[in-house]
Amino acid sequence: METKQIPRSIFGLIGARLDYSFSRAYFGEKFEKLKLSDHEYRNFELSSEEELVRFRESVLYDQQHQTTNGKNEILRGLNVTIPYKQSMLKIVDHVHEDAAAIGAINTVVIEDNVWTGHNTDAYGFGKSLEPFLPIKGNALILGTGGASKAIAYTLEALQIPYLKVSRNPQDDFTIGYASLNQDVMQQVRLIVNTTPVGTHPNIDQCPAIPYEHLTSDHVLYDLVYNPSLTLFMKKGQQHGAKVTNGHQMLVNQAEKSWELWNK
């Protein structure tokens, strides 16, 4: 009697530029440590929303035809990064209440070909911010993409007032970089960079804020983690500000993703 082989469990990261990805190395080490030789984490680099739609369709086909297409593997979970955190809302079958409230998905749980979108960014950010609490002032969120939504959600839960900063402000809660004068900077205590500005290899770039108005009362939090000390953070240090990068947030959100995939 032939023994049915257990499918290999596949997890992965969806994004547009993944050569610097944290997730594959992190989960690769985790699987090795846990002796999960039947688990694999892959990068799925997609160049457009159309490719994202085709990816979903191809995965659905593969899993429905698993016994006939020569593959003995099953996709169980995904992480999602720039620029598809908001696009994924239209791709999944169900949106968990956390992702719906934030308006972005960074984790997908796949079970019986049903995709459920979650957001673990808010959890990851909130936990990593704990050493800097309480924040005795307002916050600035640089950027308006999917990651910024999770940051805003967390700050609201912590009752920290904030404004978003964008090159193209679209609403009353968003201001332009030109509006960041001394008066604004004196009211602010936390500045979170959610943009990719300063990411390797563009390490000589940083968000265009008036660093000369920073003091030791400020906290600069950069979601960028490569390099570990960004120009944004260096300029903050020069004025006595406390700084941190996004590495711990990534660790926290990755562990939360793993928990969701294994419920």
N, C-alpha and C positions, 0 to 999 in steps of 0.2 A: 504494500500500500504506500503510495507516494505521500510524503509529508509536505503539507502546504508551507511554503516559505513566507515568513513574516516580512511585509514590505519595509524597505528602508525609509526612515523618517527624515523628510527634508524640511528645513526651515530656511529662511532667507531674508534678504534686504532688497527692497525696491527703491530705486532712486535714479537720478540722471547722471550723477558723477560719484562713483563709488571707489575710486582708486585709493582714497585715504580712509576708507571705512573702518570704524571701530568694531562694528558688530561681528563680522566674520571671524576676526582673530579672537574676540572675547568668547564667543560661543564655541569656537573650535577648541580652545583651551578648556572650557567648561565641560564639553563632551568627553574630552580626553581624561580629565580629572574624575568624572563620574563613570568612566569606562563604558560609555555609550557608543560602541563601535558601529552601531546601526543607525546613528544620527549624523546628519551632515548639514552645514550651514553654507548657503551660496549667495553670491551677489547677483541680482537681476537688474542690470543697467538698461534703462529704457529711455529713449530720446524724446518721446511725445506721449500725450494722452491717448492717441490712437494706438500706440504700442502697448499702453497699459490695458486698454480694452482687449486687444488681441491676446495679451498675456493671460488674462482671466479666461478667455475663451479656450485657449490652448490647454490650460491647466484642467479646466472642466472636462475637455475631451480626453486628455490623458488619464484622468482618474476614472472616468467612466469606462475606458477601454484598457484598464491596467493589465489585464491578463492576456491581451492580444497584441499589444504594441511593443512587446519585448522588454518593458520596464517593470521592475518590481520595487517601486518606490511610491511614496505618497507625500504630498505637500501638506504639512500640518499647521504651519504658522509663518507669518511674515511680519517684518518690521518695515516701516515706510518712512522715507526721508524726503528732503527737498528734491523736486518741487511737487510731490504727489500727495501730500497729507490732506489737502482739501479735495483733490480729484478723486481720492479713494472713497469719499462719501457716496459717489455715484456708482461705484463699482461693486461694493459689498452688498450682501443680501439683507443684513441687519446692521443697525448702528446702535451700539450701547449708549446708555444715557450720558455717560461721561464724555464720549466723543461727540454726541449730539449737542451737549451744552457748550463744549469748547469750539465745535465747528471744524474739527480736524481729526484725522485718524493717523496713528503711528504704529499701531499693532493690529494684526488681523489673525483671528482664531479660525481655523478651517476644520470643520468636522462634517463628515458625510457630504462633502462638496458644498457645504453652506459656509459662506464667509461672513464673519461678524467683526465689525470694526470697533476698536477700543482706542483710548488715548492714555498712555502711561507717562507721557511727558510731564503732565501736571504733577503726578506723584513724584517723579524723579526730581523735578525742580524744587518742589516744596521741601522734600527731605534734605536736599543738598543746601538749601537756604537756611536751615535751622541754626547753624553756628553763627549766623550774622543777625539773628533776631534778638530783640525787636528792632524794626526799622523805624526810627523816630523822624519820619518825614515822608515826602512823596516819592514816587518812583517814575522813571522814564523807561519805556520799552522801545528800543530802537528796532524798527522793522514792523511790518504788518502781515507777514506770512503765517503759515500754519503753526510754526513754533511760538510765535508771539501770542497766539490765541490761548495756548496752554499756560503761558506765563501770566497773561491777564486773568485767566480763570483762577489761578493760584493766588495772585495778589488780592483778588476780590474776596477769596475765602479767608485770607489773612487780614482783611480790612485795611489794606495799604492802598491809598489813593494813587492813581497813575495816569499818565498821558502816554499815548503812542507817538512816535516820531517817524515821519516818512518823507521821502523825497517828493511824494505826490499826495499830500493830505486830502482825504475824501470826506471827513466828517468832523463834528465838533469835538471829538475825543482824540483827534490826531492833529499834530502840529508839524510844521516844516523845520528842518535843521536850522534855518536862518532865524527862527524864533527862540533859539536856545541862548538867551542872553544871561547876564550875571544874575538878574533877579530870579529867573527860572532856576538856575543852577543852585542858588542859595536855598531854595525851597525843597530841592531834591536831595535824597540820601542814598537811593539805590538806582543804578543805571544798568539795564540788562540789554546786551547786544544780542538780538536774535537773528541778525543778518549774517550772511557768509563772508562779509568783508573782513579780510585779514587771514582767511584760511590759506594754508599751504597750497600752492607755491607763492601766493600773493601776500607774503608776510610783511611787506613794506607798506601795506595799506591799513587804514583804520577808519571807523566812523567819524564823520566830520562834526564833532562836538567841541565846544570851547574848553579844552582841557585846563586852560590857565585858571579857571574858576573852581577847580576841584580842590578839596581839602581832606584832612584826615577823617572828617565826618562822613565821607562818601564811601560807598561800596560799589565797585565795578565788577559785574558778573558777565563774562563772555561765554556764550554757548559754544563758541568755537573751541576746539580742544587740540587742534593741530595747526600751528605749534602750541605747546603747553603754556608758553608765555607770549601772548599776542602783543602787537604794538599798542592796541587799545589798553591792555593791562599795564604795559610798561609806562605809558604816559600817565596812567592813574597813579602808579607807584611813585613817579617823579614828584607828585604833589601830595604824597602821604596817604593816598586812598588805599583801602583794603581791596584786594583783587582775588578773583578766582576764575577758573575756566569751567568748561562744561563736562569734564571727564566724570566727575562723581554723579552728575545728573544722568549721564549715559549708563553708568553702572546700575544706578537705582532703577531706571526705566527698563533696562534689559532684564533685570531680575524679576520685575513685575510682569514683563512679557512672558518670561519662562513660567511663572506661576499661572498665568492665564492659559498658556498652551497645555498645561498639564493638569488642569482642573478635572 
